[in-house]
C-alpha cells in the first residue's frame, strides 16, 4: 500500500479546479434561489401588514428585505467572479498546453540539429554530385562504345540481310509471275513482257552483288 501522496499533474489540478468552481457556482445558484423565495414571502408579509395598518411590523420586515437583497447582490457578484476564474483556469490550461508543445518542439529541433551536421551534409551532397556526374560520364562512354561496336559489326550485316530479304521477296513474286505467264513464241509481240521481267531480275541480282 502506498502511503505517499503523489502530487497531481498540472492537467489534473486544472480539472480539479474546474470541478470545484462548478460546484461553488451550483451552491451559489441554490442560495440565490432560496433568497428569492424568501424575498417573495417578505414582500407578501409587508403588503399584508400594510393593509392591516401595522407600520412598525412593515418597517422591521422592510429592513430584512433590504438585507436579503444585499445578500442576493453579493451572490450575483460571487457568481460572476467564479465564472471569471473558470475562464482564467481554462486559459491557463491552454497556455500550459501551448508551453508544453513548444518545449517538446524545441527539444525535437535540438535533437535534429545534433543529428544533422550541416558541414557533413554539404560534404556528402558534393560527393554524391561528383559520383553521379562520373557515373553519367561512364554510362555515356559505355553506350558510345557499344554503339560503335554494333555499327561496325552488326548494323551493316543486319541492313544487308533486310535488303536481301526484300529483294528475295520481290524476286519470288516476279518468278511466280514469270512461271504463271503464258508461253509465247520468240520474236512475237507478246514476248516483250517476258523480256522486261528478265531485265528486272537482272537488276535485282546486280543490287544483291
Secondary structure in CASP SS format (residue, H / E / C, confidence):
PFRMAT SS
TARGET T0000
AUTHOR 0000-0000-0000
METHOD secondary structure of the structure
MODEL  1
X C 1.00
X C 1.00
X C 1.00
X C 1.00
X C 1.00
X C 1.00
X C 1.00
X C 1.00
X C 1.00
X H 1.00
X H 1.00
X H 1.00
X H 1.00
X H 1.00
X H 1.00
X H 1.00
X H 1.00
X H 1.00
X H 1.00
X H 1.00
X H 1.00
X H 1.00
X H 1.00
X H 1.00
X H 1.00
X H 1.00
X H 1.00
X H 1.00
X H 1.00
X H 1.00
X H 1.00
X H 1.00
X H 1.00
X H 1.00
X H 1.00
X H 1.00
X H 1.00
X H 1.00
X H 1.00
X H 1.00
X H 1.00
X H 1.00
X H 1.00
X H 1.00
X H 1.00
X H 1.00
X H 1.00
X H 1.00
X H 1.00
X H 1.00
X H 1.00
X H 1.00
X C 1.00
X C 1.00
X H 1.00
X H 1.00
X H 1.00
X H 1.00
X H 1.00
X H 1.00
X H 1.00
X H 1.00
X H 1.00
X H 1.00
X H 1.00
X H 1.00
X H 1.00
X H 1.00
X H 1.00
X H 1.00
X H 1.00
X H 1.00
X H 1.00
X H 1.00
X H 1.00
X H 1.00
X H 1.00
X H 1.00
X H 1.00
X H 1.00
X H 1.00
X H 1.00
X H 1.00
X H 1.00
X H 1.00
X H 1.00
X H 1.00
X H 1.00
X H 1.00
X H 1.00
X H 1.00
X H 1.00
X H 1.00
X H 1.00
X H 1.00
X H 1.00
X H 1.00
X H 1.00
X H 1.00
X H 1.00
X H 1.00
X H 1.00
X H 1.00
X H 1.00
X H 1.00
X H 1.00
X H 1.00
X H 1.00
X H 1.00
X H 1.00
X H 1.00
X H 1.00
X H 1.00
X H 1.00
X H 1.00
X C 1.00
X C 1.00
X H 1.00
X H 1.00
X H 1.00
X H 1.00
X H 1.00
X H 1.00
X H 1.00
X H 1.00
X H 1.00
X H 1.00
X H 1.00
X H 1.00
X H 1.00
X H 1.00
X H 1.00
X H 1.00
X H 1.00
X H 1.00
X H 1.00
X H 1.00
X H 1.00
X H 1.00
X H 1.00
X H 1.00
X H 1.00
X H 1.00
X H 1.00
X H 1.00
X H 1.00
X H 1.00
X H 1.00
X H 1.00
X H 1.00
X H 1.00
X H 1.00
X H 1.00
X H 1.00
X H 1.00
X H 1.00
X H 1.00
X H 1.00
X H 1.00
X H 1.00
X H 1.00
X H 1.00
X H 1.00
X H 1.00
X H 1.00
X H 1.00
X H 1.00
X H 1.00
X H 1.00
X H 1.00
X H 1.00
X H 1.00
X H 1.00
X H 1.00
X H 1.00
X H 1.00
X H 1.00
X H 1.00
X H 1.00
X H 1.00
X C 1.00
X C 1.00
X C 1.00
X C 1.00
X C 1.00
X C 1.00
X C 1.00
X C 1.00
X C 1.00
X C 1.00
X H 1.00
X H 1.00
X H 1.00
X H 1.00
X H 1.00
X H 1.00
X H 1.00
X H 1.00
X H 1.00
X H 1.00
X H 1.00
X H 1.00
X H 1.00
X H 1.00
X H 1.00
X H 1.00
X H 1.00
X H 1.00
X C 1.00
END
